[in-house]
């Protein structure tokens, strides 16, 4: 292990060309628009807020704009019948490749070997629903500790991020994760620190499933935190985003930033004046 200087690293310019959804969500996903390559975005949120729907919609939109992309959805929670319901409401989900992970379906089931083989083929984007459930399946099947199972999954993800697969592509992961009853992230500090961004899907009123829903980032190495993008799942065939409300939130934050800067300048001027007297 030796230290390096970033200036000495060489990357393909294509690595920094993001995947676009064609919606206002692109502006929230990254400061230079779109979903970056070779990153790990974790998605958490209140029950029933639409985490799976948002991720599938994002993937379907990206694939429609670039049909050559290889996109995979790993379902460790829902089976074929469950996801068929989604396709009835959102027909565009039907064209996404899905890998179903069965839990305790057969004593001879070896999901870890199957998962590593499929993932190793090389995918541009992989979504996992959910990390917690997949983590539990691997732990039980391989008869290993919680920490070891997490390490195996994180190692697999990091290898794919770096293009260690058959297609040499820097895979982006969208991983849905469980939350506690209070809405807090479930997982180790290692898992939390390994992700590029934490996307949160929330309700304005967590006690009311019919209240307004929004997407925000509480951690974001590629963009802003705290900005809210409201969305609606009631539209047939598409998730709809409230772009006007998003613009208002952006403008309000810029205004708050300007006011804060003016207050700091005033405080500095006051201090200088006070110190000179």
N, C-alpha and C positions, 0 to 999 in steps of 0.2 A: 504494500500500500504506500503510495507516494503522493504528495500534494501536487496539484496542477494549477495552471492559470487559465481562466476562462478564455482569454484572448488566443490561447493556443488550440482551443477546441475547434473543430470544423464540422458543421452540420449542413445537410442539404437545404437549400432555400425552400424546398417543397414542404419541409417539416413545419414551417411557420405559415402555411396557407391553411386557414381554418375551414372546417365543414360548416356550411350555411344551412339554416332551416328555412330561410325566406320569410321569417316573421320577426317581430320586434324582440323576440327572445334572444336573437343573435347579439343584440347590444348588451344584454345582461350577462350572457355567457362569457364574454371576454371584452376587454377594453378596446381591442382592435377587431371586434365583431366575429361571432361564430364560435363553434366548439373546437378548441385546439386539439392537436394530435399528440399522442403519447402522454396523456395526463390522466389523472384519477379524480373524477367528480363523484362525491358521495351525496346521496339524496335521502333526506329524512323528512318526516312530517307527521301531522296529526292523522289518526285513523280516518279513512274515508275521504281524504283530501284529494286523492287522485294521483298518487305518485307513479303507479304503473302506467296509467293513461298518459300522463305528461311525457314520460320517457319513451313510450312507444310512439307517441305522436311526433316527438322530436326526431326519432330515428327514421320514421316513415317519411317525414318531410325532407330530411337530409338525403335519403335514398332516392326520392323522386327527383331531386335536383341533380343527382349524380348516380345513375343506375349501376355504374361499374363498381361502386363501393361494395365491399363485403361487410355486412352488418349482422350481428348475432345477438339474440335475446336468450339468456339462460334463465329458465324458469324453475326455481327450486320450491316454489310455493303453490303454483297453480298447475293443473293438468290441462290436457287438450280440450276438454269440455269447458272448463272455466274460461280459457282464452278464446274459445269459439264465441262466447258471449260478447267479448270485446270487438271481435271482427264484425258481428252483426251491427253494432253501433258505429264502429269506425272501420269501414271496409278496407282502407289503405293498409291496415295492420296485417292483412292477409299475405302480403308479399315479403314480410320479414322472416328470416330464418330463425327458428326457435329450437333450442336444445332443452328437452324436458329432463329434469333430474328427479328420479323417483326415490322416495324415502321408504326404506324397509319393505320394498315391494318383493324382493327375492333375496334369499340368503347368499346367493352367488353374484349379487349385483356389486359391481366395482365402479362406482360413479367417478372416483378420483382418476382412475386410469382413462376412462372415457372422456372426462372433462379435459384432461391435459392433452389428449390426442386431438380432440376437436379444436381446442383453443390454439394448439400448436400449428394448425394449418395456416394461421395468419389471417386476422380480421382487422378491418380498419376501425370498427367500433364494436365493443362488446358491452352489453348491459346485463347486470346480475340482479335477480329479484328472488331472495334477498341475500345479502352477505351473511346475515345471522343464521338464516335457515340452511344455506349451503355449508357454512362453517360447522353447524351441528351435524349435518349428514356425514361430512367427511370425518369428523371426530368419532362418530359412532362406528362407521364402517371400517375405518382404519385402526380403531381401538387405540387412539392416541389422546394426549392431553389437549385441553382447550388452547393453550399457548402454541403447541406444535401445529395444530390444525390451522390456526391463524397465520403462523409463519409460512406454512406451505402455500396457502392462498395468496398471501402478500408477495411471496417469492415468484409465484406464477404471474401475477399481475405486473410486477416490476420487470420481469424478463420480457413480457410482451410489450411493455412501454418502450423498451430499448430495441425492439425489433428482432428479438431472438425467437424467430418463428420461420416457417417455410417460405413465406413471402417477403421477409425482411421489412415488414411494415411496423411503424410505431403505433401500436394499438392504444386507443383511448377507451377507458373504462367508465361506465356510468353504473354505480353500485347503490342500490336501494338498501337502506339499513333500518333496523328497528329503533323505536324510541320507547322510553318509559312512559308511565301513565301521565307524568307531568310534562312530557314532550321533550325530555332530554335525550341526548345521543347515547346509544348503547354500544359499548366497545371499549377496548383498551386505549391508553394514551398512545401506544405505538401505532395502532390503527388510525387514530385521529391525526397524528403527525404525518402519516404516510400519504395523505390525500392532498391534492392540489387545491380543491375547493369543496366547501360544504354548502350544498343547495338545500334550502329549507322551504317546504310547502306548508303554509299555515292558514288557519282560519282567523278572521278578525275576532271572532268569539269562539274559542275552542270548545265551549259547551253547546254551541249551536251549529250543527252540521250544515245548515242552510245559510250560514253567514258567508260574507265575501271571502274568496280564497286568493292568495297571492304567493308569488315566488320571491325569495330573497336569498342572499348569500351572507352567512355569518363568518365565513372564512373564504378568501379568494386571492390566490396568488396571481391571477390573470385579469382581475377586474375589481369592481367596486363592491363594498359590503354595505348592507343596510337598505339599498334601493329596493323598492317593491314593484313588482309587475303583477297586476291582478289578472285573473283568467276565469274562464267559464267553460264548464264541460257539457253544457246543455245543447250546444249546437250539433246537429247531426253531421257526423263524418269528420269534424275538425274541432280542435281546441281553439277557442277564441281568446285573444289577449286584448286587454284594455290599454291601447297605445296612448290615448289621450291622458288617462290617469297616470301612466308611467311618465309622460313628459312633464306633467304637473309636479310629480315627486322629484324628478331630476332638477327642474327649475327651482323648486323650494330648497333643495339641498345646496344648489349653487348660491342662492340668496343667503342662506344661513352661513355658508362659508365666507361670503363677502363681508357679512356683518361681523363675523368672528375676527376676520383679518383687520377690519376697521377698529374694532375694540382693542385688539392687541397693539395696533399702531398708536392708538390714543393712550393706552397704558404706558407704552414705552416713552412717548413724548412727555407724559406727566412725570415719569420717573426721572428723566433727564432734567426736566425743569426743577423738580424737587431737589435733586442731588446738586444742582448748580447754585442753589440759594443758600 
